[in-house]
C-alpha cells in the first residue's frame, strides 16, 4: 500500500499533523521528509512546512520530496516560535502535533511509539536523540535555576558526576535508557496532544531562537500536563542545523535571562544574570564568549542581536530597499561601507552583499547563497564563485554566477531595490538588477592597487566600466572626485565624505599626561617617520588596529616603534571598545604619508576622534584642510607633528574644547551622510526623469533606469 503524506485540511481525516520549520534547510529537509514517509505506515500524516524566508532551495526541495505537503512562506524570518504558531493556525486542533527540526530524521517505528505514549495526562512526548554516529545525545534538561547556572558557569560539561541540582543538562547516561517523566528536553522533536496545544496556547514569539521550548515546557507543567521521555522512539539529529555564530551564542545567553525574567522575580533574575555573565567571563578566551559577555552585561545591545524580520513590509517614508555591495565582508573591520549602511538602516531597509568567495573556501555546507541578519534593518547575503574568481580568464563567468545568486536572493526576500550602491574596487554592478546605480569610490583604487595586491590596469578598467554604468558617481573627498573624473570622464562626480558616530555622552576629559592614540589599520599609508619621532621623544602612544604592512623595511621600522617603551599596541579591537579607549587619550593622531593615494583619501578616524571630543593632529592632506584647521592641528612636517602632539599631552583636554569638537562631529555624522546619499539619489532620479520625459525627446518617462538589457 502506498503511503501518502496528505496535504493538511482542517476538515480532512488524519492521525497526526507534523510541523517542520525551515530556514535555509535545503541540505536537510529532503532526508527528513523521506524518513517521515518511510515511517508513516498506515498513519494518515498531514505535513506542514513553515519556511522562514529561506534564500536557498528549501521550498523547492520540500515540494520535491513531499508534493502532498503544505509548504508555505511565513512572510519573513520570523523565528522558530512564530513559524510554529503560523502552522498551528492552519490546523483544526483535533489531532496530535509533532514538531520537528528540518535537520532531524525519523527512525522506523518512532511515530507509532510516540503516539502510543501520548495518553492520560501526558501532554508531550520527547524521543531519544542520536547523533550521526549513533551515540545518544544528552537531550534531557532540568528546569533552569540558580544552582544549575552556578554549576554550569564553573564547570560547563566537565565533572558530569556533580549533583544534579548543579547542572541543567542530565549527564547520567543511565537515565536515557528507560521511559520516564522529565522536566524538559531539547525541542528538535516534540509530540503534543491536542488538549495540551489548546490549553497552553501559542508559543511565545519573544524568543526568536533558543529558550522558546524551555518556556513552552514550563507552561505545559503549569497547565497540569506531564512530559514523557520514551527511548524506544529514536530520532537522528544533526547538531547545529540552525547555524552557529558568535551572535547566535550571544542570543542564546540573553534568551536564558529573558526566560528567567518571565518566570521568576526581579531579584532572582538579577542573580541569574550575574551567573550567566560569570560563565561567559570564565570562558572569555574561547571563540564567541567575548560577544556573549558584552551582550549579557549591556542590555542596550540586545536589540542588535538576531531577531524577527518581516522583509515584505516597509518601515516608513524612507523605507525603500537599498542594496549595498561592500568592498569587504560585514565581519571585517568596520569601515566606510558598514558605518554608512548602519545609518541607512536606521531610516529604511538595506541588503548588504559580501564580496563573493571562492567555492574552495566556502564554509556553509551545501552550495548556495547564505542570508543572515547582522543588524536590525540589515539583511546580509553571502555568495560564492569559481576558484580564482577575480582572474581575467574566469572573471566574466564568475560575474554571471554571482549576479544570478544575488538576483535569486533578492527575489526570495521579496524586495525591489530602489538603490544599488557599489563601493568595491574589483567587482562590477550585478547585471539585470533593478535600481538606481550608485558608484561610491572610497579611495584612489587605481593609485593604491599595488598596496591592495591588485593589478592597476585591471582596477582602472573596472572603475571605468562601473562609472560608465552608474547613474550617480560619488567620491569620498574633493581630491578623489578630481581623480575619478580624470580617469573615467564621469560627469558631476559628487562628494560624500566619511562621517562619525559621536558618543552620546562625553566623559570627563582625560588629564594632562594622558597618551596619544592612533586607531586604524597599520600599513604603508602611515608616515613611519612621524611614528618614529613620537617614539624617540618618549611620548606615550596607544596604537589600536591590525597590521597589514607588506614592505619589509617598513615592517622593520614599525616593529621598532611598537616595541618602544612609550608605545602600547593593542591590536584589533571591537568597534564598541573604541569610545572607551579614546576617552583615556589626550589627542588623536592621523599620521598619513604624503602620497597621491593619501591625498585622495578621507581618514575615517579623524572624525571619530572629534566625535569622542578628542583634539586631532593630522598631516597636511586635503581632507584635513576640507574639515577646517579650527578643529584639526595640521602639521606640515614630522618635527611639527611631534611638537603639536607633545603640546596636547602636556596641556590636557577641557570640557569646553571637547564639547566644541563633539558638536562639530555631529554636523558630520553618519546619519547626515545617509541623508545626503538619499538626497543625491532623489536628485538623480529627477534628472533622469526629465531627461527621459516625452517633452524632451519623445521617450516614455520613467523614474528609474532599467538595466535589464545589459549583457552579463
C-alpha positions in Angstrom: 0.0 0.0 0.0 1.4 3.4 -1.0 2.0 5.8 1.9 0.6 9.3 1.4 1.7 12.4 3.2 -1.6 14.1 3.0 -2.0 17.9 2.5 -3.5 19.1 5.7 -7.1 20.2 5.5 -8.9 21.4 8.6 -11.8 19.0 7.8 -9.8 16.2 6.4 -9.1 13.0 8.3 -5.6 12.5 9.7 -4.0 10.7 12.6 -1.1 13.1 13.0 0.0 16.6 12.0 3.7 17.3 11.5 5.1 20.8 11.6 8.6 21.4 10.2 10.1 24.9 10.5 12.8 25.6 7.8 15.3 28.3 7.2 17.9 27.7 4.5 17.4 24.0 5.1 17.8 22.6 1.6 20.6 20.3 2.7 18.5 18.5 5.4 14.7 18.8 4.8 14.6 16.3 2.0 16.0 13.5 4.1 13.6 14.3 6.9 10.5 14.2 4.7 11.7 10.9 3.2 12.1 9.4 6.7 8.6 10.5 7.6 7.2 8.9 4.5 9.1 5.6 5.3 7.8 5.5 9.0 4.2 6.6 8.4 2.9 3.1 7.7 -0.9 3.2 7.8 -1.0 6.6 9.5 -2.6 9.5 7.7 0.0 12.2 8.2 -0.5 15.8 7.4 2.8 17.6 6.8 3.2 21.4 7.1 6.5 23.1 6.2 6.7 26.6 7.5 9.5 28.4 5.7 11.1 31.4 7.3 12.2 33.2 4.1 14.9 30.8 3.0 17.2 32.1 0.4 18.3 28.7 -0.8 16.3 25.9 -2.5 14.5 24.8 0.7 11.0 25.3 -0.6 11.7 23.5 -3.9 13.4 20.6 -2.1 10.5 20.2 0.3 7.9 20.2 -2.5 10.0 17.7 -4.5 10.3 15.2 -1.6 6.7 15.7 -0.3 4.5 17.1 -3.1 1.4 16.4 -0.9 2.7 18.6 2.0 1.5 22.1 2.6 4.6 24.2 2.1 4.1 27.9 2.8 6.1 31.1 3.4 5.7 32.7 6.8 6.4 36.2 5.3 9.9 36.7 6.7 12.5 35.2 9.0 10.1 35.4 11.9 11.8 32.9 14.2 11.0 29.4 15.4 8.1 30.1 17.7 6.4 32.4 15.3 6.7 29.9 12.5 5.2 27.1 14.7 2.3 29.5 15.5 1.7 30.2 11.8 1.5 26.4 11.2 -0.8 25.8 14.2 -3.2 28.4 12.9 -3.7 26.2 9.8 -4.8 23.2 11.9 -8.2 22.4 13.3 -6.8 21.2 16.7 -8.3 17.8 16.6 -5.2 15.6 16.3 -1.7 15.4 17.9 1.0 17.6 16.6 4.6 16.6 16.1 7.1 19.5 15.8 10.4 18.6 14.1 13.6 20.4 13.2 14.5 20.1 9.5 17.9 18.5 10.3 16.2 15.5 12.0 15.5 12.1 10.6 12.8 9.7 11.9 13.8 6.1 12.6 11.4 3.2 11.9 8.7 2.8 14.5 9.2 6.3 16.0 5.8 7.8 15.1 3.8 4.9 16.4 5.9 4.7 19.6 5.5 8.4 20.4 1.7 8.3 19.7 1.4 5.3 21.9 2.9 7.2 24.9 0.5 10.1 24.5 -2.2 9.0 27.0 -3.8 10.0 30.2 -2.4 13.3 31.5 0.6 13.2 29.2 0.7 16.4 27.2 4.0 16.0 25.4 6.4 13.1 24.4 10.0 13.5 23.6 12.2 10.8 21.9 15.7 9.6 22.2 18.1 11.7 20.1 21.1 10.1 18.5 23.9 11.8 16.5 25.2 10.8 13.1 27.4 8.2 14.7 24.5 6.6 16.7 25.6 8.0 20.1 22.7 9.0 22.4 22.6 12.8 22.7 22.3 14.5 26.1 18.9 16.0 25.3 17.2 15.9 28.7 17.2 19.0 30.9 16.3 20.2 34.4 14.4 23.5 35.0 16.8 26.5 34.9 17.8 27.5 38.4 20.4 29.5 40.3 22.2 26.3 41.4 22.3 24.9 37.9 23.5 28.2 36.5 26.3 28.3 39.1 27.4 24.7 38.3 27.3 25.3 34.6 29.2 28.6 34.9 32.0 26.9 37.0 32.3 23.5 35.3 30.4 23.6 32.0 30.3 20.0 30.6 33.1 18.8 33.0 32.6 17.0 36.3 29.5 15.4 35.0 29.1 13.4 38.2 28.3 16.5 40.2 24.9 16.7 42.0 22.0 17.1 39.6 20.9 20.5 41.0 24.2 21.9 39.8 23.7 21.1 36.2 20.9 21.9 33.8 21.8 19.1 31.4 21.1 15.5 32.6 24.5 13.9 32.2 23.9 10.4 33.7 23.8 8.0 30.7 21.7 5.5 32.6 18.8 8.0 32.7 18.4 7.8 28.9 17.8 4.0 28.9 14.3 4.0 30.3 11.0 5.9 29.8 10.2 8.5 32.5 8.7 11.9 33.2 11.1 14.7 32.5 11.1 18.5 33.2 12.1 19.5 29.7 14.2 18.5 26.7 15.7 20.0 23.6 12.9 20.8 21.2 14.2 19.3 17.9 11.3 16.8 18.1 8.2 17.2 20.3 4.9 15.5 20.1 2.0 17.4 21.7 -1.6 16.3 22.5 -4.4 18.3 21.1 -5.5 19.1 24.6 -2.1 20.5 25.5 -2.0 22.6 22.4 -5.4 24.1 23.3 -4.6 24.6 26.9 -1.1 26.1 26.6 -1.8 28.4 23.7 0.6 29.9 21.2 4.4 29.7 21.6 6.0 32.9 22.9 7.3 34.7 19.9 9.5 37.0 22.0 12.0 34.1 21.9 13.2 34.4 18.3 15.5 31.4 18.7 16.5 29.4 21.8 14.6 29.1 25.1 11.2 29.0 23.3 11.0 25.3 24.1 12.1 25.9 27.7 9.2 28.3 28.1 6.7 26.0 26.4 7.6 23.0 28.6 7.3 25.3 31.7 3.8 26.3 30.6 2.9 22.6 29.9 3.7 21.7 33.5 1.8 24.7 34.9 -1.2 23.6 32.9 -1.1 20.2 34.6 0.4 18.1 31.8 3.3 15.6 32.1 6.2 15.3 29.7 7.3 11.8 28.9 10.6 10.7 27.5 10.4 7.4 25.5 13.8 6.0 24.5 12.2 3.5 22.0 11.4 6.4 19.7 14.6 7.3 18.1 15.3 10.4 16.0 18.7 11.2 14.5 19.5 14.9 14.8 22.4 16.7 13.2 23.6 19.2 15.8 24.0 22.7 14.6 21.3 22.7 11.9 20.2 26.2 12.9 23.7 27.5 12.2 26.4 28.7 14.6 28.0 32.1 15.2 29.1 34.4 18.0 25.9 36.4 17.6 23.7 33.3 18.0 25.7 32.2 21.0 25.1 35.7 22.5 21.4 35.4 21.7 21.3 32.0 23.5 22.8 33.6 26.6 20.5 36.6 26.5 17.3 34.4 26.0 18.2 32.4 29.0 18.0 35.6 31.0 14.7 36.6 29.3 13.2 33.3 30.2 14.1 33.7 33.9 12.8 37.2 34.0 9.5 35.9 32.6 9.1 33.1 35.2 10.9 34.5 38.3 11.2 37.6 40.5 13.4 40.5 39.6 16.0 39.8 42.3 16.1 36.1 41.3 16.6 37.2 37.6 19.4 39.6 38.6 21.4 36.9 40.4 20.8 34.5 37.5 22.1 37.1 35.0 25.3 37.6 37.1 25.9 33.8 37.0 25.4 33.7 33.2 27.9 36.6 33.0 30.3 34.7 35.2 30.2 31.7 32.9 31.0 33.8 29.9 33.8 35.6 31.8 35.5 32.3 32.7 35.5 31.3 29.0 36.5 34.7 27.7 39.4 33.3 25.7 37.2 30.9 23.7 35.5 31.9 20.4 32.2 33.8 20.8 32.3 34.3 24.5 33.5 37.9 24.4 30.4 39.0 22.4 28.2 36.9 24.7 29.7 38.6 27.8 29.2 42.1 26.3 25.6 41.2 25.3 24.7 39.8 28.8 26.2 42.8 30.6 24.9 45.5 28.2 21.2 45.2 27.8 21.1 48.1 25.4 22.8 45.8 22.8 20.0 43.2 22.9 18.2 44.8 20.1 21.2 44.3 17.8 21.1 40.5 18.2 19.3 38.3 15.7 15.6 38.8 15.7 12.4 38.6 13.6 12.3 40.4 10.3 9.3 40.8 8.0 11.0 41.6 4.8 7.8 42.1 2.8 6.8 45.3 4.7 8.2 48.8 4.6 9.3 50.8 7.6 8.1 54.3 6.9 8.8 57.2 4.5 12.4 56.2 3.9 11.7 52.5 3.6 13.0 51.9 0.0 15.3 49.0 -0.2 19.0 49.8 -0.7 21.3 47.1 -2.0 24.9 47.7 -0.9 27.7 45.8 -2.5 30.6 46.1 0.0 34.3 46.1 -0.8 34.8 43.9 2.3 32.7 41.5 4.2 30.4 42.5 7.0 32.6 40.7 9.5 35.7 42.7 8.6 36.9 45.8 10.5 34.0 48.4 10.3 34.9 50.8 7.6 33.0 53.4 5.4 30.5 50.9 4.0 29.4 49.3 7.3 29.1 52.7 9.0 27.0 54.1 6.2 24.8 51.1 5.9 24.2 51.1 9.7 23.0 54.7 9.4 20.9 53.9 6.3 19.2 51.0 8.2 18.0 53.4 10.9 15.9 55.1 8.2 14.9 52.1 6.0 15.9 48.6 4.8 19.3 47.7 3.5 20.5 44.4 1.9 24.3 44.1 2.3 26.1 41.8 -0.1 29.6 40.5 0.8 32.3 40.1 -1.9 32.0 36.6 -3.3 34.4 33.9 -2.1 35.9 31.0 -4.0 34.0 27.8 -3.8 37.2 26.3 -2.4 36.8 28.5 0.7 33.1 28.1 1.1 32.2 27.2 4.7 28.4 27.0 4.6 27.8 23.3 3.7 25.6 22.9 0.6 26.4 25.4 -2.1 24.0 28.3 -2.2 23.6 31.9 -1.0 23.6 32.4 2.7 21.3 35.0 4.2 21.6 36.4 7.7 20.5 39.4 9.7 23.6 41.0 11.3 21.7 44.2 12.4 18.2 45.4 12.8 17.2 46.6 9.3 20.1 44.9 7.5 20.0 41.6 5.6 23.3 40.1 4.7 23.8 38.0 1.6 26.9 35.8 1.0 27.7 34.3 -2.4 30.4 32.1 -3.9 32.2 31.9 -7.2 34.7 29.6 -9.0 38.3 29.2 -8.0 40.5 32.3 -8.9 37.2 34.2 -9.3 38.9 37.6 -9.8 41.4 36.4 -12.5 40.7 37.8 -16.0 40.2 34.3 -17.5 37.2 33.4 -15.2 36.1 36.9 -14.2 33.1 37.1 -16.6 31.8 33.7 -15.7 32.2 34.5 -12.1 30.3 37.7 -12.5 27.4 35.9 -14.2 27.3 33.3 -11.5 27.4 35.7 -8.6 24.8 38.1 -10.2 22.4 35.2 -10.6 22.8 34.3 -6.9 22.2 37.9 -5.9 19.1 38.3 -8.1 17.7 35.0 -6.8 18.3 36.0 -3.1 16.7 39.5 -3.7 13.7 37.8 -5.3 13.3 35.4 -2.4 13.5 38.3 0.1 10.5 39.8 -1.7 12.1 43.3 -2.1 12.6 45.6 -5.1 15.9 47.6 -4.9 15.5 51.3 -5.3 19.2 52.0 -5.0 22.2 49.8 -5.7 25.4 51.1 -4.2 28.8 49.6 -5.2 31.9 50.6 -3.2 34.3 47.8 -4.3 37.5 48.3 -6.4 37.4 44.8 -8.0 33.7 43.9 -8.6 31.1 45.1 -11.1 27.5 46.1 -10.8 25.3 42.9 -11.0 23.7 42.5 -14.4 19.9 42.8 -14.6 19.4 44.1 -11.0 16.8 46.8 -10.9 17.5 50.1 -9.1 19.4 53.4 -9.5 23.1 52.6 -9.7 25.5 54.5 -7.4 29.2 54.0 -7.6 30.9 55.1 -4.4 34.6 55.5 -4.7 36.1 55.4 -1.2 39.8 55.5 -2.1 42.1 56.1 -5.1 41.7 52.4 -6.0 43.9 52.7 -9.1 46.7 54.5 -7.3 46.5 52.1 -4.3 46.1 48.9 -6.3 49.6 47.8 -5.5 49.0 48.4 -1.8 45.9 46.2 -2.0 47.6 43.5 -4.1 45.6 44.3 -7.3 46.5 45.0 -10.9 46.4 48.8 -11.5 45.4 48.1 -15.2 42.5 45.8 -14.3 41.4 48.1 -11.4 41.3 51.1 -13.7 39.3 49.2 -16.3 36.8 48.0 -13.7 36.5 51.6 -12.4 35.9 53.0 -15.9 33.2 50.4 -16.7 31.4 50.9 -13.4 31.5 54.7 -13.8 30.0 54.3 -17.3 27.2 52.1 -16.0 26.4 54.2 -12.9 23.7 56.7 -12.7 25.4 58.6 -9.9 29.1 58.6 -9.1 30.3 59.6 -5.6 33.8 60.2 -4.2 34.9 60.3 -0.6 36.9 63.6 -1.0 37.1 66.6 -3.4 40.6 65.5 -4.4 39.4 62.0 -5.2 36.5 63.4 -7.2 39.0 65.1 -9.4 41.0 61.8 -9.8 37.8 59.9 -10.7 36.7 62.5 -13.2 40.1 62.3 -14.9 40.3 58.5 -15.0 36.7 57.8 -16.1 35.4 61.1 -17.7 32.4 60.8 -15.5 30.3 64.0 -15.2 29.4 65.7 -12.0 31.2 63.4 -9.5 29.6 64.3 -6.1 31.5 64.2 -2.8 30.2 62.1 0.1 32.9 62.1 2.8 33.3 59.8 5.7 31.2 60.5 8.8 31.3 59.9 12.5 29.3 58.3 15.3 29.7 60.9 18.0 29.5 59.4 21.5 26.1 60.0 23.2 27.6 61.5 26.3 31.1 63.0 26.7 33.1 61.6 29.5 35.3 63.7 31.7 38.3 64.9 29.7 41.5 62.9 30.1 44.0 64.7 32.3 47.3 66.1 31.2 49.9 63.4 30.6 47.4 61.0 29.1 48.7 59.2 26.0 48.0 60.0 22.3 46.1 57.4 20.4 46.3 56.1 16.9 43.4 53.9 15.6 43.4 52.2 12.2 45.0 49.6 10.0 48.8 49.7 10.3 50.3 49.7 6.8 52.4 51.8 4.4 49.8 54.6 4.3 51.2 55.8 7.6 54.2 58.1 7.8 56.6 55.9 9.7 59.0 58.8 10.3 56.3 60.5 12.4 55.7 57.4 14.5 59.5 57.1 15.0 59.6 60.7 16.1 56.9 60.1 18.7 58.7 57.0 20.0 62.1 58.8 20.0 60.6 61.7 22.0 59.2 59.2 24.5 55.6 60.4 24.1 53.1 57.9 25.3 51.1 56.4 22.4 48.3 53.8 22.3 48.1 52.0 18.9 44.9 50.2 18.0 44.4 48.2 14.8 45.7 45.2 12.9 48.9 45.1 10.9 48.6 44.8 7.1 52.1 46.0 6.0 53.9 44.4 3.1 57.2 46.2 2.7 60.0 44.5 4.7 61.7 47.8 5.5 58.5 49.4 6.7 57.8 46.3 8.8 61.2 46.5 10.5 60.7 50.2 11.4 57.2 49.6 12.6 58.4 46.7 14.8 60.8 49.1 16.5 58.1 51.7 17.1 55.6 49.2 18.6 58.4 47.8 20.8 59.3 51.2 22.2 58.7 51.6 26.0 56.3 54.5 25.4 54.1 52.7 22.9 51.4 50.2 23.6 50.0 48.2 20.7 46.5 46.7 21.5 46.0 45.0 18.1 42.5 45.0 16.5 39.7 45.8 19.0 35.9 45.6 18.6 34.4 48.9 17.4 32.3 49.0 20.6 35.6 49.3 22.6 37.0 52.3 20.8 35.0 55.0 22.6 36.4 53.9 26.0 39.9 53.8 24.6 39.6 57.3 23.1 38.2 58.6 26.4 41.5 57.8 28.1 43.6 59.7 25.5 44.7 63.3 25.3 44.9 63.5 21.5 44.1 61.5 18.4 46.7 61.3 15.6 46.3 60.9 11.8 49.9 60.5 10.6 49.3 59.8 6.9 52.3 59.8 4.5 52.4 62.3 1.7 51.3 60.2 -1.3 48.8 60.7 -4.2 46.8 57.8 -2.7 46.5 59.5 0.7 45.9 62.9 -0.8 42.7 61.5 -2.3 41.6 59.8 1.0 39.4 60.9 3.8 40.7 59.2 7.0 37.8 57.7 8.9 39.2 58.0 12.3 39.8 61.8 12.1 36.1 62.4 12.6 35.8 59.6 15.1 38.4 61.3 17.3 36.4 64.5 17.1 33.2 62.7 17.8 34.7 61.5 21.1 35.8 65.0 22.0 39.4 64.4 21.2 41.7 67.1 19.6 43.4 65.8 16.4 46.8 66.3 15.0 47.0 65.4 11.3 49.5 65.5 8.5 48.7 68.0 5.7 46.2 66.2 3.5 43.3 67.8 1.6 40.6 66.1 3.8 42.0 67.7 6.9 42.0 71.1 5.1 38.5 70.5 4.0 37.3 69.9 7.6 39.0 73.1 8.7 42.1 73.9 10.7 40.0 75.3 13.6 39.2 71.8 14.7 42.4 70.0 13.5 46.0 70.8 14.1 47.6 70.3 10.7 51.3 69.7 10.9 53.4 70.3 7.8 56.5 68.3 8.9 57.4 65.4 11.1 59.0 67.6 13.7 56.0 69.9 13.9 53.7 66.9 14.2 55.7 65.7 17.3 55.7 69.2 18.8 51.9 69.5 18.5 51.3 66.1 20.0 53.6 66.9 22.9 51.7 70.1 23.5 48.3 68.4 23.7 49.7 65.7 26.1 51.2 68.4 28.3 48.2 70.7 28.2 45.4 68.2 28.5 41.8 68.5 27.3 39.0 70.7 28.6 35.2 70.3 28.8 34.7 73.3 26.6 37.1 72.1 23.9 35.6 68.6 24.0 32.1 69.9 23.6 33.1 72.1 20.7 34.7 69.2 18.8 31.8 66.9 19.6 29.3 69.4 18.2 31.4 69.8 15.1 31.4 66.0 14.6 27.6 65.9 15.0 27.3 68.0 11.9 29.3 65.4 10.0 27.5 62.3 11.5 26.8 59.1 9.5 23.1 59.9 9.8 23.8 63.2 7.9 25.8 61.3 5.3 23.0 58.8 4.8 20.5 61.7 4.4 22.8 63.2 1.9 23.1 60.0 -0.1 19.3 59.8 -0.3 19.1 63.5 -1.4 21.7 62.9 -4.2 19.8 59.8 -5.3 16.5 61.7 -5.4 18.1 64.5 -7.5 19.5 61.9 -9.9 16.1 60.3 -10.3 14.5 63.6 -11.1 17.3 64.4 -13.6 16.8 61.1 -15.3 13.0 61.6 -15.3 13.4 64.9 -17.0 15.9 63.6 -19.5 13.6 60.7 -20.5 10.3 62.6 -20.4 8.2 62.9 -23.6 8.6 66.6 -23.6 12.4 66.4 -24.0 13.0 63.7 -26.6 9.8 61.7 -27.2 10.9 58.8 -25.0 8.4 57.5 -22.5 9.1 58.8 -19.0 10.3 56.5 -16.2 11.7 57.3 -12.8 14.4 54.6 -12.6 16.8 53.4 -15.1 16.2 49.9 -16.5 19.4 47.9 -16.7 17.7 44.7 -17.7 19.1 44.8 -21.2 22.7 44.7 -20.2 24.7 41.6 -21.2 26.2 39.7 -18.4 
